[in-house]
Amino acid sequence: MTAPAPSTGLPGLDAVVGGLRPGDNVVWQVETLDDYPPLAAPFVRAARAAGRRVVYHRFARHPALAGAADGVEIHALDPSIGFESFTAGIHEAIERAGRGAYHVFDCLSELAAGWCSDLMLGNFFTVTCPYLYELDTVAYFAVLRDGHSLEAVQAIRATTQLLVDVFRQARTRYVHPLKVDGRHSPTMYLPHVWEDGAFRPLTESAVLAEALAGASEGRLDPAARLDVWDRRFLEARELQEAVRSGARPWQDEQAAFRALVRMMLTHDARLAELADRYLDLNALLAIRRRMIGTGLVGGKASGMLLARAVLESTDPAWRHRFEPHDSWFIGSDVFYTYLVRNGAWRARRDQRSRASLLAGAAEARARLLAGTFPAAVVQQCVSMLDYYGQSPIIVRSSSLLEDGFGNAFTGKYESVFCPNQGAPEERLEALLAAVRSVYASAMSDAALHYRDDRGLLDRDEQMAILVQRVSGAVHGRFFYPQAAGVALSYNPYVWNHAIDPEAGVMRLVFGMGTRAVDRSDDDYTRIVALNAPQLRPETSLDEATEYAQRRVDLLDLEANRFTSAPIDEVVAESPLLPIDLFATRRRGPGGGFVLTFEKLLWATPLVDELRTLLAALREAYRYPVDVEFTANFLASGDFRLNLVQCRPLQVKEGGIVPPPPERLADDAIVAASRGPVVGQSTSARVDRIVFVDPDAYTTLPTQDRYEVARVVGRVTRAGDAARRVLLLGPGRWGTTTPSLGVPVSFAEIRRVAALGEIMRLGDVIPDVSLGSHFFNDLVESGMLYVALYPTHPGHALDEARLRAAPNRLAELSPDDARLAHVVRVVDFPLPGDPRALWLHADCVRQEVMCYLRAQE
């Protein structure tokens, strides 16, 4: 028996639109919400009478359109959970209902109000309507007519099958089809009078003009076509003027300010509380003036803005010490619009499940890297580039969850330098390519694994973008800041008892700060304890000059690219540079410069300024902080700081553990260290050591060193997930340069309980990983970190025992047996020795001991 054709439930209306068809999405543009129920109720009754399954999607505050008594299934969802989570929830309900189901949605205009964005309303419809169409459903929607931006209305009109105006003139109600896909009649697109269940077309010109006169007023009013976002800001400015004139109380302005904070700055309650203390409505209006699109500015941008506001409120002198920031912001809504526009939304939706996490990621990244932008976004980017001229800029990720309390996402998303040279068209294409790269990085394997590891797959993670003028100056063909780095308000690297951890630490470089966090070649940075800047980890002057920065990250303006160059080449290109602040002449043959930063640290206020800065931010955040900064010295001798990033510090402080047993036997010590030790203090049993032999590793060709990294990843993930693994290896874990350590990714070793870097790799003494993106992953995940200097007092490593112990590599991974002389997998207790292996780490005292003791 053939199923009855879909119906509006109103035979006269079926005649007007030529009937409904499977796959139809019907959008009713109504003047008031009172006009939607008379359309929805007959549709529901007709569907139920035909034996159809009806799902009512309930998310708005207006009276319900149907109830369980009507035989409908009610799917309730709160839009405040965010666009991505809300849309995924709707799609899951549609999928459960299956093919041929009927769907009724609350008025979509409430979504725009809740998300403060017509753009996101258009995106929701654009990704939901085709999904319904594929399943041969029939769905009803409503929007308030003349209440949304042209972009949103165009997105709905382009996607839906039926778009019908519903309006009133005096007491008469009219329906006016604007789009009916695949159907036509001589009178279909005329207004129809709706009276007593009948629908009569208006054909007389005089009557038509009279009926449409009132209905067109709103459509012809430009203010009615503003996005919800823009209307909110207009209302806020008008409210501010009313408060200043005394017509409204100041509490009204504060309420508007708090609403705008959640709309454009952050959803994080702790950051919102900071904004409430240190920002005001003028600050938010200033952000809006430099904003492309709508939505949140993201964690990185919020952190930078809040940190500057905190400091300038604490001491107005910071306004003169800082370089003024003139950043621009690409709102998070643009990211979703880009995904939808370029066919990557379904992959994004599938990434909410661990089972399909990476399934479409590679294809989606390719789509994003080759995608196109809405014309309005491109035009706003042109305006931004007109403002910056040919000044170099950096396009930085600033996702919703990035740089917040608990989730740093360090190194997971791209930041791209644009030297910004060439013709306007070339500069625009370079900017858009940089934005594409940042967007694509949101679907990188590393970012997705990070979200999975932290239980964030079901959280909205929109990608906003922060565009900043690069700090620095032109020196010949080069552009760079004179000093840059990372500073932490808590110093986890205590190599001397004179160091106060609470005073903080900085990792200092010459040139771009990228060298302080993304080190990839045979180079070093200056680590400075802020209460004792004269102390160095190196034990001699020769070591201090040997383990110094040699190359400088910078922008080559002639080549129009980011690159690095030897310090001597940079100095030769920079005749006006006060090089004596940063470097000394190298002794012996060849001469040249060594970047020691000695004069910078004792002859300028840089150290004192950073200590003061970190202390003020820590007090305001009520939490340790991590900042990125630059410093440039002017011709007058004065200097300017630029605070480019601030986030809660992920390193966990201290902790108290009982001391290790006294009078341990000489053969009980497997490893010992006097720091640096980072993480939470612990005293726990260790089941397995995965040991990369430094001596064997140095003999390997480069390709085999990469293979060692893959082997380490496989064996650390092998077996019981509850097994506690200590990973020991030469140099820097996670480096991209195999000559400096083992080039693993964090995802490969994320199940490890503790990680040790053996600071010996042939003739190279690598720099520790403190401050790098990889290091931040370790401490953020709760993995204990320790550096081992086998030749230093208080340090020890029984390599002979580890080499002599049975190696389980061939058993766990037979295909990797050829590298058994390099990678040793040693389980405890050892054969013939019933003692268990224990790891004692006291992060307050900066002491670690790995020892054998009798099992209890």
GUKESE-32144 format. One record per residue (C-alpha): residue in one letter; y, z, x. Coordinates in steps of 0.05 Angstrom, whole numbers, padded with zeros to 5 digits, always signed. Layout:
BEGIN
aYZX;...
***
This chain:
BEGIN
m+00000+00000+00000;t+00068-00020+00028;a+00116+00037+00040;p+00180+00033+00000;a+00241+00005+00037;p+00290+00057+00064;s+00346+00073+00017;t+00413+00108+00018;g+00391+00141-00047;l+00449+00106-00082;p+00426+00038-00110;g+00497+00012-00114;l+00509+00029-00041;d+00443-00004-00021;a+00470-00067-00053;v+00536-00063-00015;v+00503-00059+00054;g+00443-00101+00039;g+00396-00042+00040;l+00373+00001+00098;r+00322-00020+00150;p+00276+00017+00198;g+00315+00031+00261;d+00382+00037+00226;n+00432+00089+00251;v+00486+00099+00198;v+00553+00129+00218;w+00600+00152+00163;q+00673+00158+00183;v+00701+00210+00135;e+00770+00238+00124;t+00744+00307+00107;l+00676+00341+00113;d+00674+00343+00036;d+00659+00269+00036;y+00594+00274+00077;p+00548+00316+00032;p+00553+00267-00027;l+00524+00214+00020;a+00473+00257+00056;a+00442+00291-00005;p+00419+00226-00040;f+00392+00200+00025;v+00350+00263+00035;r+00324+00261-00037;a+00304+00188-00032;a+00269+00199+00035;r+00229+00258+00009;a+00211+00220-00055;a+00184+00165-00011;g+00142+00215+00027;r+00183+00210+00090;r+00189+00266+00141;v+00262+00288+00145;v+00291+00327+00203;y+00360+00360+00195;h+00395+00371+00262;r+00438+00433+00251;f+00491+00448+00303;a+00559+00452+00268;r+00596+00508+00233;h+00608+00470+00168;p+00564+00485+00107;a+00493+00462+00112;l+00477+00392+00086;a+00405+00410+00067;g+00355+00467+00070;a+00281+00481+00072;a+00280+00481-00004;d+00298+00407+00000;g+00234+00394+00039;v+00269+00381+00105;e+00253+00408+00174;i+00312+00444+00204;h+00324+00436+00279;a+00379+00484+00300;l+00412+00478+00368;d+00476+00506+00399;p+00522+00455+00433;s+00549+00509+00479;i+00486+00503+00522;g+00518+00440+00550;f+00513+00365+00540;e+00450+00354+00581;s+00410+00412+00552;f+00434+00397+00481;t+00418+00323+00486;a+00350+00337+00516;g+00335+00386+00459;i+00354+00334+00407;h+00311+00281+00440;e+00252+00328+00443;a+00258+00341+00368;i+00263+00266+00354;e+00200+00255+00396;r+00162+00309+00359;a+00181+00279+00292;g+00151+00213+00313;r+00157+00142+00288;g+00187+00128+00220;a+00218+00197+00210;y+00286+00204+00178;h+00341+00245+00211;v+00406+00276+00186;f+00457+00302+00236;d+00515+00350+00225;c+00585+00321+00235;l+00588+00297+00307;s+00662+00314+00312;e+00643+00387+00323;l+00607+00365+00386;a+00671+00335+00413;a+00708+00399+00396;g+00655+00443+00428;w+00650+00400+00491;c+00725+00388+00492;s+00712+00314+00503;d+00709+00252+00460;l+00678+00218+00521;m+00617+00262+00517;l+00612+00251+00442;g+00608+00176+00456;n+00557+00189+00511;f+00513+00230+00464;f+00512+00176+00412;t+00501+00121+00464;v+00437+00154+00490;t+00411+00181+00423;c+00421+00121+00377;p+00376+00073+00417;y+00322+00127+00422;l+00321+00133+00346;y+00321+00057+00339;e+00260+00051+00384;l+00221+00097+00337;d+00239+00058+00273;t+00275+00118+00245;v+00333+00119+00197;a+00388+00168+00216;y+00453+00192+00184;f+00514+00214+00224;a+00586+00230+00207;v+00650+00233+00247;l+00721+00249+00226;r+00758+00184+00221;d+00821+00175+00263;g+00804+00238+00300;h+00775+00210+00365;s+00795+00167+00423;l+00786+00092+00421;e+00735+00097+00477;a+00691+00144+00436;v+00697+00103+00373;q+00682+00038+00411;a+00620+00070+00442;i+00595+00090+00373;r+00612+00023+00342;a+00578-00016+00397;t+00514+00024+00391;t+00503+00038+00317;q+00475-00010+00266;l+00520+00011+00208;l+00591+00039+00212;v+00624+00055+00145;d+00693+00084+00130;v+00698+00134+00073;f+00768+00150+00049;r+00808+00172-00012;q+00870+00146-00044;a+00896+00195-00097;r+00832+00216-00132;t+00794+00152-00118;r+00741+00150-00064;y+00727+00086-00026;v+00673+00062+00022;h+00691+00007+00071;p+00635-00022+00115;l+00662-00039+00184;k+00596-00060+00217;v+00529-00077+00184;d+00480-00105+00235;g+00440-00166+00214;r+00466-00168+00142;h+00523-00205+00108;s+00552-00219+00040;p+00620-00249+00017;t+00646-00180-00001;m+00608-00134+00046;y+00667-00118+00092;l+00717-00103+00036;p+00733-00033+00012;h+00692-00013-00048;v+00714+00035-00103;w+00661+00089-00112;e+00661+00113-00185;d+00604+00142-00225;g+00551+00118-00177;a+00577+00046-00178;f+00610+00010-00120;r+00660-00044-00138;p+00692-00088-00084;l+00768-00096-00082;t+00785-00169-00078;e+00857-00172-00102;s+00907-00173-00044;a+00958-00127-00077;v+00905-00076-00096;l+00875-00079-00025;a+00942-00068+00009;e+00958-00009-00036;a+00889+00023-00024;l+00892+00015+00051;a+00964+00036+00061;g+00952+00111+00064;a+00885+00104+00100;s+00918+00066+00157;e+00971+00117+00174;g+00927+00159+00219;r+00896+00098+00252;l+00965+00072+00271;d+00988+00139+00299;p+00978+00141+00376;a+00972+00217+00375;a+00911+00211+00330;r+00876+00169+00383;l+00882+00220+00439;d+00819+00250+00467;v+00804+00322+00445;w+00816+00340+00518;d+00887+00312+00519;r+00903+00344+00453;r+00882+00412+00479;f+00930+00405+00538;l+00987+00381+00494;e+00976+00441+00449;a+00975+00488+00510;r+01042+00461+00535;e+01073+00467+00466;l+01046+00538+00461;q+01075+00555+00529;e+01144+00532+00507;a+01137+00572+00443;v+01120+00635+00484;r+01180+00624+00530;s+01226+00617+00470;g+01199+00680+00439;a+01168+00645+00379;r+01096+00664+00399;p+01068+00726+00434;w+01045+00720+00507;q+00974+00739+00485;d+00969+00670+00452;e+00983+00636+00518;q+00930+00679+00552;a+00879+00660+00499;a+00895+00586+00510;f+00890+00596+00585;r+00821+00627+00580;a+00797+00571+00535;l+00821+00519+00586;v+00787+00557+00643;r+00720+00547+00609;m+00738+00476+00591;m+00758+00451+00660;l+00745+00503+00714;t+00680+00541+00707;h+00628+00570+00660;d+00610+00623+00711;a+00632+00691+00683;r+00647+00720+00752;l+00690+00660+00773;a+00724+00660+00705;e+00742+00733+00716;l+00773+00714+00783;a+00812+00658+00750;d+00838+00707+00698;r+00865+00752+00753;y+00894+00700+00800;l+00910+00636+00762;d+00956+00620+00703;l+00967+00564+00653;n+01014+00527+00701;a+00959+00524+00753;l+00912+00491+00703;l+00965+00442+00680;a+00976+00423+00753;i+00901+00409+00761;r+00903+00365+00699;r+00958+00322+00729;r+00912+00304+00787;m+00849+00294+00746;i+00810+00231+00732;g+00770+00233+00668;t+00752+00297+00632;g+00705+00356+00641;l+00696+00411+00693;v+00721+00404+00764;g+00658+00436+00791;g+00640+00493+00837;k+00668+00468+00902;a+00735+00451+00873;s+00738+00517+00834;g+00722+00556+00897;m+00777+00522+00937;l+00829+00531+00883;l+00811+00604+00869;a+00810+00623+00943;r+00879+00595+00954;a+00905+00630+00892;v+00874+00696+00914;l+00907+00693+00982;e+00975+00670+00958;s+00975+00725+00906;t+00954+00777+00958;d+01007+00756+01008;p+01059+00702+00993;a+01063+00687+01068;w+00999+00648+01061;r+01038+00593+01025;h+01073+00579+01091;r+01011+00587+01134;f+00969+00539+01093;e+00974+00463+01091;p+00993+00448+01019;h+00933+00421+00982;d+00942+00357+00942;s+00870+00347+00920;w+00848+00303+00862;f+00790+00316+00816;i+00740+00269+00781;g+00716+00307+00720;s+00643+00321+00707;d+00643+00279+00643;v+00653+00217+00685;f+00585+00229+00718;y+00547+00229+00653;t+00586+00168+00629;y+00567+00133+00694;l+00493+00151+00684;v+00494+00126+00612;r+00532+00063+00629;n+00484+00045+00686;g+00418+00059+00653;a+00400+00123+00690;w+00402+00173+00633;r+00327+00171+00617;a+00310+00187+00689;r+00359+00245+00687;r+00327+00270+00623;d+00257+00266+00654;q+00280+00308+00713;r+00282+00369+00668;s+00206+00373+00674;r+00169+00389+00738;a+00114+00339+00718;s+00163+00281+00718;l+00213+00308+00768;l+00212+00250+00817;a+00181+00196+00773;g+00243+00154+00762;a+00288+00184+00815;a+00284+00127+00865;e+00299+00074+00813;a+00355+00116+00784;r+00387+00125+00853;a+00385+00050+00863;r+00419+00039+00796;l+00473+00090+00812;l+00487+00060+00881;a+00498-00008+00849;g+00531+00015+00784;t+00598-00002+00752;f+00653+00045+00728;p+00692+00044+00663;a+00757+00006+00670;a+00799+00068+00655;v+00766+00106+00712;v+00778+00049+00760;q+00851+00046+00741;q+00860+00121+00752;c+00826+00114+00820;v+00878+00060+00838;s+00933+00109+00820;m+00902+00162+00864;l+00897+00115+00923;d+00970+00094+00912;y+00987+00167+00920;y+00947+00178+00984;g+00969+00112+01015;q+00929+00101+01079;s+00917+00175+01092;p+00843+00188+01105;i+00808+00223+01047;i+00740+00256+01036;v+00700+00248+00972;r+00662+00313+00962;s+00608+00334+00914;s+00630+00390+00866;s+00574+00400+00817;l+00574+00452+00762;l+00523+00498+00797;e+00547+00484+00868;d+00579+00539+00909;g+00570+00592+00855;f+00540+00661+00857;g+00467+00651+00876;n+00465+00575+00884;a+00501+00542+00941;f+00467+00474+00942;t+00489+00469+01015;g+00475+00401+01043;k+00439+00377+00981;y+00494+00331+00957;e+00534+00280+00994;s+00605+00284+01019;v+00634+00218+01045;f+00694+00207+01091;c+00738+00147+01074;p+00783+00128+01132;n+00822+00091+01077;q+00844+00033+01120;g+00853-00040+01101;a+00879-00077+01040;p+00884-00040+00973;e+00823-00076+00946;e+00782-00055+01007;r+00804+00017+01002;l+00787+00019+00928;e+00717-00009+00939;a+00705+00041+00995;l+00726+00098+00948;l+00682+00074+00892;a+00623+00066+00940;a+00634+00138+00963;v+00633+00163+00891;r+00569+00124+00878;s+00537+00157+00939;v+00555+00226+00914;y+00528+00211+00845;a+00463+00183+00873;s+00454+00245+00915;a+00448+00285+00851;m+00380+00252+00844;s+00357+00260+00916;d+00289+00291+00927;a+00321+00349+00964;a+00369+00365+00907;l+00314+00360+00855;h+00266+00405+00895;y+00323+00455+00904;r+00334+00458+00829;d+00260+00464+00816;d+00252+00521+00867;r+00307+00560+00834;g+00287+00549+00762;l+00348+00505+00748;l+00315+00442+00720;d+00334+00460+00649;r+00406+00477+00667;d+00465+00429+00660;e+00481+00403+00730;q+00537+00353+00722;m+00569+00324+00784;a+00644+00330+00788;i+00679+00305+00851;l+00734+00335+00894;v+00777+00286+00932;q+00816+00317+00989;r+00865+00290+01040;v+00830+00298+01107;s+00865+00352+01149;g+00889+00329+01217;a+00932+00276+01250;v+00930+00208+01282;h+00916+00209+01357;g+00916+00137+01382;r+00860+00102+01344;f+00829+00169+01324;f+00842+00216+01267;y+00817+00288+01269;p+00837+00361+01260;q+00845+00400+01324;a+00799+00457+01303;a+00751+00467+01245;g+00692+00509+01227;v+00656+00557+01182;a+00674+00630+01176;l+00632+00685+01143;s+00660+00751+01121;y+00595+00785+01142;n+00567+00771+01212;p+00491+00767+01211;y+00490+00746+01284;v+00498+00811+01323;w+00480+00797+01396;n+00519+00856+01423;h+00527+00928+01398;a+00603+00921+01404;i+00602+00872+01346;d+00620+00897+01277;p+00582+00856+01224;e+00634+00873+01171;a+00688+00839+01212;g+00658+00770+01202;v+00641+00711+01247;m+00662+00639+01255;r+00628+00577+01281;l+00684+00538+01315;v+00687+00464+01334;f+00739+00415+01358;g+00750+00357+01310;m+00717+00350+01242;g+00680+00411+01216;t+00618+00369+01202;r+00594+00387+01272;a+00592+00461+01251;v+00544+00450+01193;d+00508+00383+01205;r+00492+00384+01279;s+00446+00326+01297;d+00453+00314+01372;d+00448+00353+01437;d+00510+00395+01426;y+00535+00466+01415;t+00589+00503+01377;r+00629+00565+01395;i+00605+00626+01357;v+00660+00679+01352;a+00651+00750+01328;l+00718+00763+01295;n+00724+00835+01319;a+00706+00817+01391;p+00724+00744+01403;q+00718+00752+01478;l+00643+00766+01473;r+00597+00706+01480;p+00522+00700+01468;e+00516+00667+01536;t+00505+00714+01594;s+00543+00676+01648;l+00602+00629+01659;d+00554+00574+01678;e+00517+00582+01612;a+00583+00584+01574;t+00604+00516+01603;e+00534+00487+01598;y+00524+00505+01525;a+00591+00478+01501;q+00611+00425+01451;r+00611+00356+01484;r+00623+00307+01428;v+00677+00306+01373;d+00667+00283+01302;l+00727+00242+01279;l+00750+00180+01242;d+00759+00116+01282;l+00816+00082+01245;e+00808+00015+01279;a+00734+00012+01263;n+00748+00044+01195;r+00689+00092+01199;f+00668+00163+01213;t+00638+00171+01282;s+00635+00216+01343;a+00662+00208+01414;p+00658+00247+01480;i+00713+00299+01489;d+00741+00264+01550;e+00749+00199+01511;v+00785+00237+01455;v+00832+00271+01504;a+00849+00205+01537;e+00867+00177+01468;s+00910+00239+01450;p+00968+00247+01499;l+01006+00296+01455;l+00947+00342+01442;p+00955+00414+01468;i+00887+00409+01502;d+00896+00473+01541;l+00887+00512+01476;f+00817+00485+01468;a+00788+00464+01535;t+00786+00478+01609;r+00775+00432+01667;r+00702+00425+01687;r+00687+00449+01757;g+00650+00406+01807;p+00638+00331+01811;g+00661+00288+01754;g+00712+00336+01727;g+00730+00326+01654;f+00740+00378+01600;v+00697+00434+01573;l+00711+00459+01502;t+00712+00535+01511;f+00769+00552+01461;e+00789+00611+01506;k+00864+00604+01500;l+00859+00588+01425;l+00824+00655+01415;w+00870+00700+01456;a+00937+00665+01454;t+00942+00646+01380;p+00936+00687+01316;l+00876+00645+01292;v+00825+00702+01298;d+00870+00753+01264;e+00888+00705+01209;l+00816+00690+01194;r+00796+00764+01193;t+00852+00778+01145;l+00835+00718+01102;l+00761+00736+01098;a+00775+00809+01082;a+00823+00791+01025;l+00773+00742+00995;r+00715+00790+01001;e+00755+00844+00966;a+00775+00796+00909;y+00705+00767+00901;r+00674+00836+00909;y+00622+00798+00948;p+00616+00769+01019;v+00645+00699+01025;d+00634+00636+01066;v+00693+00590+01080;e+00705+00524+01114;f+00772+00514+01147;t+00814+00471+01194;a+00871+00490+01241;n+00924+00444+01269;f+00980+00461+01318;l+01048+00429+01306;a+01096+00404+01359;s+01136+00468+01349;g+01076+00509+01372;d+01063+00538+01303;f+00998+00523+01268;r+00973+00510+01198;l+00908+00531+01167;n+00874+00490+01113;l+00823+00525+01070;v+00778+00469+01046;q+00720+00509+01015;c+00702+00579+00994;r+00637+00604+00963;p+00598+00669+00956;l+00559+00681+01019;q+00484+00674+01008;v+00462+00717+01068;k+00434+00783+01043;e+00460+00843+01080;g+00421+00898+01113;g+00368+00939+01078;i+00332+01000+01104;v+00258+00999+01125;p+00215+01052+01159;p+00210+01045+01235;p+00148+01012+01266;p+00093+01058+01293;e+00110+01095+01358;r+00071+01085+01423;l+00040+01018+01405;a-00012+00994+01454;d+00010+00942+01504;d-00034+00889+01473;a-00007+00902+01402;i+00059+00865+01409;v+00055+00792+01388;a+00130+00779+01384;a+00196+00817+01389;s+00270+00801+01383;r+00337+00835+01387;g+00370+00783+01343;p+00399+00746+01312;v+00360+00768+01251;v+00382+00746+01182;g+00355+00764+01115;q+00331+00826+01080;s+00299+00879+01123;t+00224+00880+01113;s+00160+00912+01135;a+00101+00871+01110;r+00034+00843+01130;v+00030+00772+01156;d-00033+00731+01141;r-00020+00669+01183;i+00023+00645+01242;v+00037+00570+01247;f+00058+00561+01319;v+00087+00498+01350;d+00074+00505+01424;p+00140+00493+01461;d+00106+00468+01524;a+00061+00418+01488;y+00118+00395+01442;t+00162+00375+01501;t+00109+00327+01526;l+00106+00288+01461;p+00140+00221+01449;t+00194+00220+01395;q+00149+00190+01341;d+00097+00244+01351;r+00150+00298+01345;y+00167+00271+01276;e+00093+00273+01260;v+00089+00345+01282;a+00142+00361+01229;r+00099+00328+01175;v+00037+00366+01199;v+00075+00432+01196;g+00096+00416+01125;r+00024+00402+01105;v-00007+00465+01135;t+00047+00513+01111;r+00033+00489+01040;a-00043+00492+01048;g-00084+00546+01015;d-00064+00606+00975;a+00010+00607+00955;a+00009+00683+00961;r-00009+00679+01035;r+00049+00705+01079;v+00063+00655+01134;l+00105+00664+01197;l+00128+00599+01226;l+00145+00597+01301;g+00170+00536+01339;p+00216+00512+01393;g+00290+00501+01382;r+00324+00487+01316;w+00281+00480+01255;g+00307+00425+01209;t+00346+00388+01263;t+00351+00312+01256;t+00344+00306+01331;p+00272+00318+01355;s+00295+00334+01425;l+00328+00398+01397;g+00271+00423+01353;v+00222+00405+01298;p+00254+00358+01247;v+00223+00387+01183;s+00258+00386+01117;f+00268+00452+01081;a+00226+00427+01023;e+00166+00421+01070;i+00168+00494+01092;r+00197+00528+01031;r+00135+00571+01021;v+00142+00605+01089;a+00158+00679+01088;a+00192+00683+01156;l+00215+00632+01208;g+00227+00641+01282;e+00265+00595+01329;i+00240+00600+01401;m+00301+00585+01443;r+00265+00546+01496;l+00251+00472+01495;g+00238+00445+01565;d+00303+00448+01603;v+00344+00453+01538;i+00367+00519+01507;p+00384+00497+01436;d+00439+00529+01396;v+00415+00574+01339;s+00420+00548+01268;l+00470+00599+01243;g+00519+00565+01195;s+00481+00500+01187;h+00461+00473+01119;f+00387+00482+01136;f+00400+00554+01156;n+00435+00567+01090;d+00372+00543+01054;l+00331+00593+01092;v+00372+00654+01076;e+00388+00632+01005;s+00314+00627+00990;g+00301+00697+01018;m+00264+00671+01080;l+00272+00717+01140;y+00303+00684+01201;v+00297+00707+01273;a+00315+00677+01340;l+00270+00690+01400;y+00295+00686+01471;p+00230+00699+01510;t+00266+00711+01577;h+00319+00759+01549;p+00313+00835+01550;g+00283+00862+01485;h+00251+00795+01468;a+00178+00778+01474;l+00127+00725+01451;d+00053+00728+01468;e+00043+00653+01472;a-00023+00662+01511;r-00054+00700+01453;l-00033+00646+01403;r-00061+00591+01448;a-00127+00627+01457;a-00138+00645+01384;p-00181+00600+01339;n-00140+00542+01311;r-00153+00525+01237;l-00112+00461+01238;a-00172+00414+01239;e-00205+00452+01183;l-00143+00452+01138;s-00120+00381+01154;p-00175+00341+01189;d-00131+00279+01196;d-00082+00319+01239;a-00134+00345+01289;r-00106+00303+01346;l-00044+00347+01347;a-00083+00412+01351;h-00057+00425+01421;v+00014+00426+01392;v+00007+00457+01323;r-00035+00520+01322;v-00054+00553+01256;v-00076+00625+01271;d-00102+00671+01216;f-00105+00746+01222;p-00144+00790+01232;l-00170+00752+01293;p-00245+00746+01305;g-00269+00808+01341;d-00204+00845+01328;p-00200+00880+01261;r-00126+00896+01267;a-00078+00867+01216;l-00013+00832+01236;w+00051+00865+01212;l+00122+00841+01214;h+00177+00893+01220;a+00248+00868+01213;d+00308+00914+01214;c+00368+00870+01199;v+00418+00927+01207;r+00394+00944+01277;q+00380+00871+01292;e+00309+00886+01314;v+00244+00850+01299;m+00173+00867+01320;c+00110+00830+01301;y+00051+00875+01320;l-00022+00889+01308;r-00045+00954+01276;a-00108+00981+01246;q-00120+00962+01173;e-00111+01018+01123;
***
